[in-house]
Amino acid sequence: MFVLDSRLEQDTLPLGDFPLCRLLLMNDSHYPWFILVPRREEVSELFQLDADDQQALWRETTALAETLKDTFGADKMNVATLGNVVGQLHMHVIARRRDDAAWPAPVWGRHPAEPYTEQQIAAIRRKLELVLTDDFRFGE
């Protein structure tokens, strides 16, 4: 049974599900920072996914990155799995702009997080609803 890591649950807002991954929004309005988490038990590394799940993760990551680049007018997409603090496998997909709060440095630990307002979350949901595929199911 899939259980989201408590740190991810604490720091993010759930948006919905792709066929493999749960899509989360990091609750820091400085950056359009999304996280994909494969809904698989006890997986901390890419190579622990079977071949089909590895391909699905890359398809979902690529589709999300392309969507975010266009939707948020990103100058650069940052895509990475790190997991030094959160052991559960998760893929960061961050739309970076030259005028963002941390450019060109990494976003981690640059500024205290500034939580999204309800209006900002609704606007992000509306933007994504217009462009995400039929394979994506938005959460409540």
Helices and strands as residue ranges (DSSP letters): H 6-11, E 12-17, E 21-26, E 33-38, G 46-48, H 51-72, E 76-80, E 91-96, H 118-131, E 137-138
